[in-house]
Amino acid sequence: MQDYKEGLNPEQLAAVTSTAPHLVVVAGAGTGKTKTMVARICHLLETGTPPERILAITFTRKAAAELVSRIAFYAGSDIGKRVNASTFHSWCSRIISNDADGSYTIIDPEDQKDMMSMFRGKRPKEFPKAPELRSIYSFCRNSSKKLGDYLDQYLPKHKPFYEPIKQIFIDYQAAKRRQNLLDLDDVLDVVARNLENPAVASTIGNSYDAVLVDEMQDTNPLQWRLLQPLVEHTSLFCVGDDAQAIYAFRGSDYRFIHDFTELVPNSEKLSLTQNYRSPSEFLGISNWLLKDSSINYGKELWSELAGGKPSLRVFSDPFEEAEFIADKISEDHGRGIPYRSNLILFRSSVWRKALDSALAKRKIPVTYYGGFSFLQARHVRDIVSTLRILHNPVDDIAWLRYLQVFPGIGSEGASEIVGRLADLNALAERIDLLKASDLKFRRPASAMQMIAQKISSNMSNLIGEITAILDGEFSKLYRDEWPSRKSDVPILQALAEREDSISTFLESYALNPFTEGFQRGGDSNTDYVIVSTIHSAKGLESDIVYVPALQVGHYPPSYTKSQDEFEEERRCLYVALTRAKTELNLSKALIATYQRIPKGSAYFLQEMPEQLVELEIKHVDSVNAPSLSLEIDSSSFGIEF
């Protein structure tokens, strides 16, 4: 084994070699969290732990693959591949599949929305739409909150709709049972419920000598129910940063890492504080931001890297702000700085409009994170729905999508015929009923029969066969767009090549809906500026980082109510401030919206010491703001800082 300890600092080495029964490592931004976790696994291997008895849980498949790759570098590819590295969902899915017949289908959030829409039906416009219903349902599952309590706390305007919302969820759950469907929350819940049985907890827990969890700050109560029963049977090693916990809207709770030593008996806590990403001058503002919090994070990052102070530029409005950013990126590119060296981070994509225009005007190539993903594209989902029917003929949601590919079959016609199919479980029976129905259903019946005959093909070829059989229908459905959409099929085939069956492909598809590496707008070899929401910037870093729209009412947002929400927004800003390697550009506009910000609105940077940034006031003659003090207290515009 190669020397995995080389280059570890004393804090990292202490974590890697710790003999504590359970350990939480609070790793600040840029402190080498992944490096430490890899070294810990290598240490376990070196001290005799079989690779099969190590479970490493990450929050994305990409992170799991990177972990295995790094372990393989030190321990060899054969050993690296034998380490169990997966997401919570993949791990639970594997447990379920080992004890089930595999006839179920895992549905993704888009399928959930389709089903919610079906059960919602025609309701008043005030009634929550399908995407919101799905979010409510999933949040309650992940946070273990009762529906009524959730509506009381977060959506009181929907409390009068409690009973119909409840009924929709009951109907949704009944439909899943009838159609052999599991949503992503079910995958975790099935295992969590079984782990309540001490015998099951013992069997699963004793399968591993060590369980390591990455990004522990993103753990929610449902995921904690998976970890807690294992404490008595194996060793937990959890890594994360409580100051980067920004997914409360998904049910995540930073307290699982912040209060780890209170929740887990015989556990210890270590911290990583040396930052290897940013100059010490950049860390001044992020350290100050945490110290100003009501929560004691108990750490202060430091760095041996040197650089200039972050800049804070003040503009009259978002358009001047956007023009400046676009001009600077263009000028830097003219001096040989690649576009890909720039990362622009927004709290919300609604603030992006002015920037989009400014970048487009200068023909600056851009890719967006947090937007539309490849696997969510309509034509991709059309093809996948066909695979789902082959795998699970009673998957009515897949039938609804498949039938609407064909001309003359709208949502009402598809829903009517699917209702008639409900009592038939075999694919052949369903095809026969379609053939015996109206003329318009004979083409989808014949096409499905032809597709079923190709099921013996490997996955890549099967997708090619499906596309060829449905090519005429897709041409009519998508018209001029089809040639462009069709060019995506090889990408889908490349993904499918990794799988040996429809079942495993569908599982991967559902468990990883935001596939990394196939982001629209470019690939790793393309030179483009990255524009991202902060929530989609997990793991990102860049030489030059822009954090615009830092004005009151946005950091934190004016709708922030509770203290918990306020601190979550503070952590969100902290994440943004810690992405930069060589240049950190902060900016705000004095007039940011045409709406008055509520008087007394909080502002994170209100008490920030002036020496932490280089202040520039740009083009603000029109608002009569000749000084910093006047700019910060610009009450004439209804804004309080």
C-alpha positions, 0 to 999 in steps of 0.5 A: 500500500502506498503511503496514504499518510503523506501530507496529512497535517496533525489534525487530519492524522489524529482523525485517521488514526483515532481509536475512539469507538465512534468519531465525528470529524467537523471539517471546515470548508477546504480542510481536506475532508475527502482526503481524511476520509480516504486516509481513514479507510486506508488505515482500516485496511492497513490494520486488518479490516477486510474491504468488504466489511467497510461501508462508506456512505456518500450523498452522490454516486459521483462522490462514491466513485471518487472515493473508490478511485482514491482508495484504489490509488493507495490500496490497489484497484482490486481492494478499492472496488471491494470497499462498499461505497454508495449513497444511502439510497443505493445501500438501502436498495441493495438491502431490499433487492437481496430480500425481495423479488425485484418486481417493484419499480423505484420512481423518481420525483418527476413520477411522484409529481405526475401521480400527485397531479393525477390525484389532485385533479381539478382543484381551486388555484389556491390549492397546492400544485403537484410539485408542492404536494410532492415537496410536502409529502417528501419533507414530512417523510424525511423530517418525521413531521406530521402533515398537520404540524408541517402545515401549521409551521411552514404553510398555514395558508394551506391548513384549510386544505388539510383533509383533501391533501391527506386524502391525496397522500392516502390515494398516492400510497395506495396506488404505489402498493397496487402498482408495485412502486417505491418512491425514493423515501420508501427505499429508506423507510423500508430499511429504517422500519426493519432496523427497528427489529433488534435482530435485523439491526444486529445482522446488518450492523455486524456485517460491517466493522466500520461505517463511514458517513460523508457530508454528515451535516446533510443527514435528515431524521429518516437517514438518522433512523438508518444509522442509529441502530448500527451504533451498538454493532459497528463503529461510526466515523462521520465527516462533515461541516455543521457550518455548511448545513443548508438543506433544511428545506429537504428535511436535513438537520445540522444537529445530527453532526453538531450534537453528535457526541450527545446523540452517540454514546462513547463518541468523540469529536475532532475538528479540521481547521487548516484551509487549503483552498483560500488565502487567509484574507478570504477566511476573515469574512467567513470566520467573522460571519460564523462568530456573529452567529447565535450558534457556537460552531467552535472553529476558526479556519486558518490558511498558510496561503496569502492573497488580497482581500475580498472586494465588496463593490456597490452598484446602483442597480442589478443591471450595472452590477451584471454589466460589471461582472460580464465586462470583468470576465470578458477582460480577464479572458482577453488576458488569457484567463479561461472562462472556466476559472469563473464561478458565479453564485446566486442565492436564488436563480430569480436574481439571475436575469440581468446577468444572463442578459449581460453574459449573452450580450458579450457571447460568454459561454455559460453552463448552469448548475441547479437547472434542468438535468439530462435525465429529466428531459421529456424524450429521455423520460419517454424512452425510460417509461417504455423500459419501466413497462417491460420491467413492471407491466402494472406501472400505470404512470409509465403507461400514461407517458408511453401512450401519449407519445402516439398521435391522437392519444392525449392525457384524458384518452391515456387515463381512460384506457389505463383505468381499463388496464388496471385489472390486468397484470401481464404485459401480453394481456394489456397489449391484447386489450389495447389491440381490442380497443379503439383504433388509435390504441393499436399502434402503441400495442403493436409497438410495445409488442415489437419492443418486448421481442427485443428484451433479450438485447443488451441495455444499450442495444435495447434503448437503440431498438426502442428509439428506432421503433418509436422514431416515427412517433417521436418525429411527429411529437417533437417535430423540428426538435427531434433531430436535436433530441435524438442526439441525446440517445447515445448518451443514454445508451452510454449510461445503460452500458454500465448496467446488466439488466433493465432492473439495475438500469431503472434503479440507477436512473431513479436513485441518481436523477441528477446525473453528474457528467451530462450537464447540458451546456457543456462538458469537462472539456468546454471552456465556460463560466459556471453560474450556480445557485449556492445549494447546487454548488456543493463541492464546487470551488473556483479560482475566481468567485462572484457572489452578487446581490448581497443586499438586505432582503436577500441575505437573508431573504426577506421571507426568513422568519424563524431563528433556525431559518435565519441561521440556515441562511447564514450558513448558505452565505458561508458556503458561498464565501468559502468557494474562492481560491484566488479572487473573491468578488462580492457585490450588491445593488442599492436598488435591487427590486421594485418592492419595498424591503420590510423595515427592520429586515435583518442583514448579515453584513451590517456589522462587518468590520470594514477592514475585512474587504476592499470597498468600491462604490461603483456608479452610484451618483444617481442615488447620492451615496458618496460614502460607506456610511451613507450607503449602508444606511440608505433609508431614502430607498426604504432599505435598512441595513 
